[in-house]
Amino acid sequence: MKTSLASGGACLSVLLALLLLRGCGGSGSGGGGKTVSPPPTPPPATLPPPGPPLVRVSGASPFAAGCGAGGPDTLYVNAEVEPYLAVNPANPSNFVGVWQQDRWSGGSAQGILAAASFDGGATWKSQPLPVSLCGGGTFNRASDPWVTFSPNGVVYAASLSSGGEPLKAGSTSAILVLRSADGGQTWSAPVALIHDGSQAFNDKESITADPNDPAFVYAVWDRITPADTGPSWFARTTDGGATWEAARAIYDPGANAQTIGNEIAVLADGTVIDFFLEVDNAFTGTPHSMLRIVRSADRGETWSAPITIAEDLAVGTRDPDTGNGVRDGSLVPQIAAGPGGNLAAVWQDARFSDGQHDGIAISSSSDGGLTWSTPAQINAEPSVPAFVPSVRILADGTIGVSYYDFRDNTADTRTLLTSYWLTQSTDGVNWSESRIAEPFDLNLAPNADGLFVGDYEALAEGGGTFVPFYVQTNNDGTANRTDVYVLPPQAQTALVRRVQARSSPAQPVVSPAFRRRVGNNLIRQVRREFQERERPSPP
């Protein structure tokens, strides 16, 4: 069965028995209620605004006041979060980026914006996608934007669009895909790869075009049910987006378990990899999670048994001075494919600090994901939390990883100075780090049960080098808290330091206290996906 592109047609991730559902991290209100003013924010730090060589991609919100369904939570107008970027392989000067526009504190945003550049990121033109009410669609809110280019220059965008309380009467969620044949200037109507009511909730989709064949594009996400299951679901087009095959489950971790952060990578030989975080034993003991993949040698027709990369030992990110929460990428690791059978996976992990704070972990494979290296730490300053890593592998095999950290923070509790970094390696052992962004005050970011710039950011390849595409605060108060920025292709910025990756034991020693912190972070992060309000998060 196939779905026509002309048909129309969002978000959560879960450990259902842990939650008393009220609002969804990706769905939002079904209407009614009032918009609450944002909470008071401390005075911003005296910091310069971002400037060259950075380019600001986003601008003032295009959405009219009251365009959405409203709700009892806080609307952060002009706040952009969670961006993603793709570069056209048929025209490397053509970039397309997407992001959430006008973030709600209780989950998702008023809409998704897409922006196109035809001069290598120097100038941009943006427009709303019709995936929410504010963008001209039918869903209350939208979240989790993703974008990918086929080798023939056709670009695809995806959204998780939703409304109502998840798994409650009247709720709805859908994974929507749009197609552009002119580099992101105009877009098709959205097609729903799946559209559920209260019987299930769909979350954290990604979409990946096959770099070897423009006919194939793959989408993947997790789908949560009231029966406490959360399999990986998959859909593909085999005719360049004209039609999409019916969505189906490709990996089920079983009862009391779920996947999240599913992402497709395609190897040079056409092997398709689905990478995800699996969260198990959520209802019968201390939750734990693993980074895993499943492989397909026939472009998604059939899939292997799961292969485990490593145990996930993230404890989550907090302000080092106040203990206030930062909503980070604990649930959303990233993967990249390189030449031959090379793969690299990155995630937050506290094994390198004996559970005190997260660093950036990497594991690599040279045989198409069959075997993986022992996790190693690659953030240059190991004494402070590092979070939300993104990864890309260049055509020459160079690995790049971008991430945030707190090394520039001060003892002033009114601010949380945060910087953004890029580290590169040609051998996976020796890394060279450079600064992407000067310090900015993360305390100015929207508060979505934690300071929030996105569960993920983007790192693309353009002009034979890395192109960071990310969100930061503007250091100018609360009227325009955040924007999307790009560092266009250029000679690398000044080297900050060279480091060697720090390997951990294959089987790290995890104390009971460390294990509790890991379990509490999993519960806290999943509750953030649901925006649980009735009960406090674990300490």
Secondary structure as UniProt FT lines:
FT   STRAND          2..4
FT   TURN            5..6
FT   HELIX           16..18
FT   TURN            52..53
FT   STRAND          55..56
FT   TURN            65..66
FT   STRAND          74..87
FT   TURN            89..90
FT   TURN            92..93
FT   STRAND          95..104
FT   TURN            105..106
FT   STRAND          109..117
FT   TURN            120..121
FT   STRAND          125..128
FT   TURN            133..136
FT   STRAND          141..149
FT   TURN            151..152
FT   STRAND          155..163
FT   TURN            166..167
FT   TURN            169..170
FT   STRAND          172..180
FT   TURN            183..184
FT   STRAND          191..196
FT   TURN            198..199
FT   STRAND          201..209
FT   TURN            211..212
FT   TURN            214..215
FT   STRAND          217..225
FT   TURN            226..228
FT   STRAND          229..230
FT   STRAND          232..237
FT   TURN            240..241
FT   STRAND          243..245
FT   STRAND          248..251
FT   TURN            255..256
FT   STRAND          257..266
FT   TURN            268..269
FT   STRAND          272..280
FT   TURN            282..284
FT   STRAND          288..296
FT   TURN            299..300
FT   STRAND          307..312
FT   STRAND          317..318
FT   TURN            320..322
FT   STRAND          325..327
FT   TURN            330..331
FT   STRAND          334..337
FT   TURN            340..341
FT   STRAND          343..349
FT   HELIX           351..353
FT   TURN            354..355
FT   STRAND          359..365
FT   TURN            368..369
FT   STRAND          376..377
FT   TURN            382..383
FT   STRAND          386..393
FT   TURN            395..396
FT   STRAND          399..405
FT   TURN            407..408
FT   TURN            413..414
FT   STRAND          417..425
FT   STRAND          430..441
FT   HELIX           442..444
FT   STRAND          451..452
FT   STRAND          458..462
FT   TURN            463..464
FT   STRAND          465..473
FT   TURN            479..480
FT   STRAND          482..486
FT   STRAND          495..500
FT   STRAND          502..503
FT   HELIX           512..530
//
